Amino acid sequence: MEAAKDKGIELVTNTEVTAVEGEPGNYRVALTHKPWYVDIDKCSGCGACVDVCPITMPHEWEQGLKARKAIYALFPQAAPLKYVIDREGCVECGLCMQVCGLDAVDLSQEPYTEEVEVGAIVVASGARVFDPSVIEQFHYGKFENVVTNMEFERICNAAGPTAGELVRPDGKHIHSIAFVQCVGSRDLSHNRWCSFFCCMAAVKGGRLVMEHAPGAEVMVFYNDLRACGKGFEELYTRSVEEGMKFVRSIPSVHVNWTSNNPIIVYEDPDESRVVSKEIDLVVLSCGLEPAEGTSQLAELLSLEKDAYGFLAERHPTDGVAETKRKGVFIAGICQGPKDIPDAATHGSAAAAKVGVFLSNGKPQRKCGEVDIRNSGGVEPEFPGGNGSGESGQDA
């Protein structure tokens, strides 16, 4: 939202890059703008159109836990905060047109293409979450109260479908919960890599449950717990001390059809026996995969991919924000799984690299040097100096 307010930044949303030509420092990029079916220059975001729309559909932003209308805002912090019409759900009843006093609804919009000239390109196309329905032992999509970590995040969010109230999809309050780690990650049958953020996200989620429902039972089932980061190990230790239980085992999930409660079955390494336990909610900590369209984007920009399908950096130590194509940079989880702080750091690194690249050919100052390019060729006098660049006093 801050970027949308910055006059030096132009946000071009609902748009796809379809061609890239030119050379570093002078790229020509073809953009295909998809129709909103709403004139965003006229739309004030009042929401009157939403109130009268008769069509409801699963809301993607809310992970399908809440419905939306066929005309809707993508998410509460969208920039610009305007409305778009989902033509696959729209029945063209015309009610939104009738209530829009600004005449902003326009169902006749068509895609159009424009070409822009840019000096550099930063790819920050993100990733997608592994679909756990392909792992039969968890029965995701079949048992109502088995959710993904992304769905659980929306349940906990104060702006989410439950307004932050800890209730599971069938409406029952949560008093016992199990997090299952490495779903689709570190798995030879699916994805071999570690998705990095999941362990501490589960610890954070478990602590939220313990804070909102004192006395709640929280269990975390894991392969290896990876608490790598400042303060992460300490948070894990404190969580154990406060009652969070960590079990080194990957369970299967069944259900009690009478109560609709999930039943987790696992091998307890401490007791050396198989345990069956009924709880309120199972959260599958799903890992990250390359985003849909990553291969096409890599081909479009002539970029390399790593062994896992993510976009490859120029060098793993001194070129993590660069690609082997000069003038094209990468940022965030399109390069590989990261948590929020690391993704933000990677984005800052990419921005810095772009700044250096675009200033190429201009004299670069080293720390402590003075730029005299605009001083008429006269070297400035240093404070306390003699005008020759030497100090007037002994060091």
Secondary structure per residue as TSV (DSSP state, phi and psi in degrees):
chain	resnum	aa	ss	phi	psi
A	1	M	-	360.0	-34.4
A	2	E	H	-65.5	-37.7
A	3	A	H	-62.1	-36.2
A	4	A	H	-66.8	-24.9
A	5	K	H	-88.1	-13.9
A	6	D	-	-78.8	122.6
A	7	K	T	-67.7	-18.5
A	8	G	T	-87.3	-0.6
A	9	I	-	-119.3	128.7
A	10	E	-	-108.3	115.6
A	11	L	-	-89.1	125.1
A	12	V	-	-118.0	99.6
A	13	T	-	-101.5	166.9
A	14	N	S	53.9	42.6
A	15	T	E	-135.7	144.8
A	16	E	E	-120.2	136.6
A	17	V	E	-79.5	122.2
A	18	T	E	-112.8	-16.3
A	19	A	E	-160.5	145.8
A	20	V	E	-135.8	124.1
A	21	E	E	-133.1	171.9
A	22	G	E	101.6	-162.1
A	23	E	E	-131.8	165.3
A	24	P	T	-53.8	131.2
A	25	G	T	90.0	-12.0
A	26	N	E	-150.8	64.2
A	27	Y	E	-89.3	144.5
A	28	R	E	-112.7	118.6
A	29	V	E	-115.8	124.7
A	30	A	E	-89.4	125.8
A	31	L	E	-114.4	129.1
A	32	T	E	-103.3	112.5
A	33	H	E	-86.7	123.4
A	34	K	-	-86.8	148.0
A	35	P	-	-70.2	140.3
A	36	W	-	-89.2	-23.1
A	37	Y	S	64.0	15.8
A	38	V	B	-140.3	132.8
A	39	D	-	-75.3	104.3
A	40	I	T	-71.5	-15.7
A	41	D	T	-74.9	-29.1
A	42	K	T	-90.0	-35.4
A	43	C	-	-61.7	132.3
A	44	S	-	-100.6	-4.4
A	45	G	-	73.1	28.8
A	46	C	-	-73.2	-26.6
A	47	G	-	86.5	4.0
A	48	A	H	-60.9	-33.7
A	49	C	H	-65.9	-36.1
A	50	V	H	-65.1	-39.5
A	51	D	H	-61.8	-32.1
A	52	V	H	-98.1	-9.5
A	53	C	-	-66.5	128.5
A	54	P	-	-88.0	-6.1
A	55	I	-	-100.0	130.8
A	56	T	E	-116.8	143.7
A	57	M	E	-143.4	159.5
A	58	P	E	-62.5	136.4
A	59	H	-	-88.4	116.8
A	60	E	T	-62.6	-40.5
A	61	W	T	-63.0	-35.4
A	62	E	T	-89.6	16.8
A	63	Q	T	58.8	28.7
A	64	G	T	77.4	3.9
A	65	L	S	-82.1	-7.8
A	66	K	S	-143.6	151.5
A	67	A	E	-90.8	158.6
A	68	R	E	-132.4	170.4
A	69	K	E	-90.9	171.6
A	70	A	S	-69.3	-24.7
A	71	I	E	-110.9	127.9
A	72	Y	E	-162.0	162.5
A	73	A	-	-90.2	140.8
A	74	L	S	-58.6	-45.0
A	75	F	S	-164.4	163.9
A	76	P	T	-60.0	-30.8
A	77	Q	T	-101.1	20.1
A	78	A	-	-62.2	144.5
A	79	A	S	-130.8	117.3
A	80	P	S	-75.9	151.3
A	81	L	-	-83.9	75.2
A	82	K	-	-122.1	174.9
A	83	Y	-	-105.6	150.8
A	84	V	E	-132.4	150.0
A	85	I	E	-106.0	127.9
A	86	D	-	-84.0	102.8
A	87	R	T	-68.3	-21.4
A	88	E	T	-70.2	-26.1
A	89	G	T	-101.5	-21.2
A	90	C	-	-67.0	135.3
A	91	V	-	-105.3	7.3
A	92	E	-	55.3	44.6
A	93	C	-	-74.2	-21.6
A	94	G	-	85.0	0.7
A	95	L	H	-64.0	-37.7
A	96	C	H	-65.1	-35.6
A	97	M	H	-65.4	-38.6
A	98	Q	H	-67.0	-35.6
A	99	V	H	-91.0	-12.8
A	100	C	-	-78.8	106.6
A	101	G	T	-73.6	-11.8
A	102	L	T	-99.1	1.6
A	103	D	-	54.2	44.5
A	104	A	-	-89.5	-22.3
A	105	V	B	-74.3	127.6
A	106	D	-	-141.5	95.7
A	107	L	T	-77.3	-3.3
A	108	S	T	-91.4	-0.1
A	109	Q	-	-59.8	144.4
A	110	E	-	-127.9	155.4
A	111	P	-	-62.5	149.4
A	112	Y	E	-144.7	157.1
A	113	T	E	-118.4	140.6
A	114	E	E	-135.6	160.6
A	115	E	E	-115.2	133.0
A	116	V	E	-121.4	152.2
A	117	E	E	-107.0	128.3
A	118	V	E	-135.0	156.0
A	119	G	S	-87.6	-31.7
A	120	A	-	-146.9	162.4
A	121	I	E	-129.9	131.8
A	122	V	E	-115.5	123.0
A	123	V	E	-95.3	119.9
A	124	A	-	-136.2	60.7
A	125	S	-	-86.8	0.8
A	126	G	-	71.6	-158.6
A	127	A	E	-145.7	179.3
A	128	R	E	-124.3	160.1
A	129	V	E	-89.6	137.8
A	130	F	-	-58.2	138.7
A	131	D	-	-87.4	108.5
A	132	P	G	-77.3	-5.9
A	133	S	G	-65.2	-16.6
A	134	V	G	-79.9	-10.8
A	135	I	-	-99.8	105.7
A	136	E	G	-65.0	-29.5
A	137	Q	G	-66.6	-17.1
A	138	F	G	-96.5	-18.1
A	139	H	-	55.4	36.0
A	140	Y	B	-68.0	135.8
A	141	G	T	90.6	-14.9
A	142	K	T	-105.8	-37.4
A	143	F	B	-101.7	122.5
A	144	E	T	-59.4	-35.5
A	145	N	T	-101.0	32.0
A	146	V	E	-115.6	114.9
A	147	V	E	-124.6	167.6
A	148	T	E	-90.0	167.5
A	149	N	H	-62.6	-32.6
A	150	M	H	-69.9	-39.2
A	151	E	H	-65.8	-39.5
A	152	F	H	-65.6	-35.8
A	153	E	H	-60.5	-39.7
A	154	R	H	-69.6	-34.2
A	155	I	H	-63.3	-39.7
A	156	C	H	-77.2	-21.6
A	157	N	S	-73.1	133.7
A	158	A	T	-63.0	-24.6
A	159	A	T	-98.3	11.5
A	160	G	S	-85.5	-169.8
A	161	P	T	-66.2	-22.1
A	162	T	T	-109.2	10.4
A	163	A	T	57.2	31.3
A	164	G	T	85.7	-2.0
A	165	E	-	-77.1	131.0
A	166	L	-	-79.1	83.5
A	167	V	B	-126.5	146.1
A	168	R	-	-84.1	173.3
A	169	P	T	-53.3	-30.2
A	170	D	T	-88.4	4.8
A	171	G	S	97.2	-7.6
A	172	K	-	-80.1	141.6
A	173	H	B	-69.2	148.5
A	174	I	-	-93.9	122.5
A	175	H	S	-124.8	-9.6
A	176	S	E	-147.2	139.2
A	177	I	E	-148.7	146.4
A	178	A	E	-126.6	127.6
A	179	F	E	-100.3	129.5
A	180	V	E	-110.3	115.8
A	181	Q	E	-86.7	165.7
A	182	C	E	58.2	39.7
A	183	V	E	-82.8	105.6
A	184	G	S	85.5	3.1
A	185	S	S	-123.9	152.5
A	186	R	S	50.5	43.8
A	187	D	-	-133.3	115.2
A	188	L	T	-64.3	-19.6
A	189	S	T	-84.8	-15.8
A	190	H	S	-131.7	-89.8
A	191	N	-	-118.9	128.5
A	192	R	-	-79.3	-23.3
A	193	W	S	-84.8	158.1
A	194	C	-	-84.1	135.5
A	195	S	-	-90.6	1.3
A	196	F	S	74.7	-48.7
A	197	F	S	-86.6	-17.5
A	198	C	H	-66.5	-39.6
A	199	C	H	-60.5	-52.2
A	200	M	H	-73.9	-26.4
A	201	A	H	-64.5	-37.3
A	202	A	H	-67.7	-41.3
A	203	V	H	-61.4	-44.4
A	204	K	H	-62.2	-44.7
A	205	G	H	-62.5	-40.7
A	206	G	H	-63.5	-39.1
A	207	R	H	-67.1	-35.2
A	208	L	H	-62.2	-41.5
A	209	V	H	-63.1	-43.8
A	210	M	H	-65.2	-31.9
A	211	E	H	-76.1	-40.1
A	212	H	H	-80.2	-27.7
A	213	A	S	-131.5	80.2
A	214	P	T	-53.1	133.4
A	215	G	T	90.8	-2.8
A	216	A	-	-64.4	147.3
A	217	E	E	-94.8	123.9
A	218	V	E	-122.7	125.1
A	219	M	E	-123.7	139.6
A	220	V	E	-122.9	118.6
A	221	F	E	-99.9	127.6
A	222	Y	-	-142.7	163.4
A	223	N	S	-85.6	-67.4
A	224	D	S	-136.9	132.0
A	225	L	-	-84.8	123.8
A	226	R	-	-113.8	91.9
A	227	A	-	-100.2	65.4
A	228	C	-	-98.2	108.7
A	229	G	S	158.9	161.1
A	230	K	T	-63.4	120.7
A	231	G	T	82.0	-4.5
A	232	F	H	-69.7	-44.1
A	233	E	H	-62.6	-39.1
A	234	E	H	-65.1	-38.9
A	235	L	H	-65.4	-40.1
A	236	Y	H	-61.9	-47.2
A	237	T	H	-61.1	-42.6
A	238	R	H	-65.4	-36.1
A	239	S	H	-65.2	-40.6
A	240	V	H	-63.1	-44.2
A	241	E	H	-62.9	-28.8
A	242	E	T	-92.0	4.0
A	243	G	T	113.9	-2.0
A	244	M	-	-73.1	132.0
A	245	K	E	-103.3	129.1
A	246	F	E	-112.4	126.5
A	247	V	E	-123.4	123.7
A	248	R	S	-84.3	83.5
A	249	S	-	-168.3	147.7
A	250	I	-	-108.8	115.0
A	251	P	-	-85.8	170.2
A	252	S	E	-105.6	160.6
A	253	V	E	-121.6	131.0
A	254	H	E	-125.6	-170.1
A	255	V	E	-147.3	146.5
A	256	N	E	-94.8	106.1
A	257	W	T	-68.5	-19.6
A	258	T	T	-73.5	-47.3
A	259	S	T	-95.4	-11.4
A	260	N	T	67.3	16.6
A	261	N	E	-84.3	138.5
A	262	P	E	-68.9	150.1
A	263	I	E	-121.2	121.7
A	264	I	E	-99.8	134.7
A	265	V	E	-119.6	123.1
A	266	Y	E	-150.5	163.4
A	267	E	E	-93.6	118.9
A	268	D	E	-82.5	113.5
A	269	P	T	-68.8	-23.5
A	270	D	T	-77.1	-37.3
A	271	E	T	-99.7	-7.4
A	272	S	T	54.4	46.7
A	273	R	E	-152.5	162.1
A	274	V	E	-84.2	131.4
A	275	V	E	-117.4	140.2
A	276	S	E	-118.5	128.0
A	277	K	E	-139.6	131.4
A	278	E	E	-94.1	130.8
A	279	I	-	-136.4	-179.9
A	280	D	S	-86.5	-37.3
A	281	L	E	-150.7	140.7
A	282	V	E	-113.5	129.9
A	283	V	E	-113.5	119.9
A	284	L	E	-91.4	116.5
A	285	S	E	-82.5	90.5
A	286	C	E	-83.0	138.9
A	287	G	-	-81.7	-177.2
A	288	L	E	-106.8	144.5
A	289	E	E	-125.9	161.8
A	290	P	E	-55.3	139.9
A	291	A	-	-62.6	151.7
A	292	E	T	-60.6	131.0
A	293	G	T	94.0	0.5
A	294	T	H	-62.6	-40.3
A	295	S	H	-63.6	-42.5
A	296	Q	H	-65.5	-38.5
A	297	L	H	-67.1	-40.2
A	298	A	H	-62.4	-40.0
A	299	E	H	-67.9	-39.9
A	300	L	H	-62.3	-39.0
A	301	L	H	-99.7	3.7
A	302	S	T	56.4	49.8
A	303	L	-	-107.3	154.5
A	304	E	-	-91.3	154.4
A	305	K	B	-113.2	155.4
A	306	D	-	-84.8	-174.8
A	307	A	T	-64.2	-20.3
A	308	Y	T	-98.2	-5.4
A	309	G	S	99.7	-2.3
A	310	F	S	-80.6	161.6
A	311	L	B	-68.4	134.8
A	312	A	-	-87.9	138.4
A	313	E	-	-80.8	164.1
A	314	R	S	-65.7	-42.0
A	315	H	B	-151.8	139.5
A	316	P	T	-69.7	-14.0
A	317	T	T	-116.4	-45.7
A	318	D	T	-113.2	16.4
A	319	G	B	-148.5	37.8
A	320	V	T	-71.1	-20.4
A	321	A	T	-102.2	3.4
A	322	E	B	-114.0	159.0
A	323	T	-	-112.7	174.6
A	324	K	S	-75.3	-9.9
A	325	R	S	-93.4	117.8
A	326	K	T	-61.3	134.1
A	327	G	T	89.8	-2.4
A	328	V	E	-118.0	124.4
A	329	F	E	-120.8	164.1
A	330	I	E	-129.6	151.0
A	331	A	-	-147.3	138.8
A	332	G	G	84.6	-154.2
A	333	I	G	-82.1	2.8
A	334	C	G	-68.7	-19.9
A	335	Q	S	-90.9	-16.4
A	336	G	S	152.9	159.3
A	337	P	-	-57.9	137.8
A	338	K	-	-149.0	159.9
A	339	D	-	-89.1	-180.0
A	340	I	H	-61.9	-49.3
A	341	P	H	-58.4	-42.7
A	342	D	H	-68.5	-36.3
A	343	A	H	-65.7	-40.7
A	344	A	H	-65.3	-40.7
A	345	T	H	-63.2	-42.0
A	346	H	H	-62.9	-39.7
A	347	G	H	-64.1	-40.2
A	348	S	H	-64.2	-39.0
A	349	A	H	-62.8	-42.7
A	350	A	H	-62.6	-42.3
A	351	A	H	-61.9	-41.7
A	352	A	H	-64.4	-41.9
A	353	K	H	-63.4	-38.6
A	354	V	H	-63.1	-43.3
A	355	G	H	-59.1	-43.0
A	356	V	H	-65.8	-43.0
A	357	F	H	-63.2	-44.7
A	358	L	H	-70.7	-19.9
A	359	S	T	-93.0	9.2
A	360	N	T	-57.1	134.9
A	361	G	T	96.7	-15.9
A	362	K	S	-94.3	142.3
A	363	P	-	-57.1	131.3
A	364	Q	-	-102.7	130.2
A	365	R	-	-82.9	142.2
A	366	K	-	-90.6	164.5
A	367	C	T	-57.9	125.6
A	368	G	T	95.8	-12.9
A	369	E	-	-81.7	158.6
A	370	V	-	-115.7	133.9
A	371	D	-	-79.9	114.7
A	372	I	-	-111.6	16.1
A	373	R	T	-65.1	-30.4
A	374	N	T	-107.7	19.2
A	375	S	T	-104.5	16.2
A	376	G	T	73.0	18.9
A	377	G	T	83.0	1.3
A	378	V	-	-95.4	124.3
A	379	E	-	-74.1	128.0
A	380	P	-	-67.7	154.0
A	381	E	-	-84.6	131.2
A	382	F	-	-79.5	148.2
A	383	P	T	-57.1	126.0
A	384	G	T	79.7	3.8
A	385	G	B	-96.7	-175.4
A	386	N	-	-112.5	14.1
A	387	G	S	86.9	-7.7
A	388	S	S	-104.5	5.2
A	389	G	S	90.0	-4.4
A	390	E	S	-103.3	146.6
A	391	S	B	-69.2	142.4
A	392	G	S	-79.6	-2.8
A	393	Q	S	-125.0	154.5
A	394	D	-	-71.6	143.6
A	395	A	-	-65.9	360.0
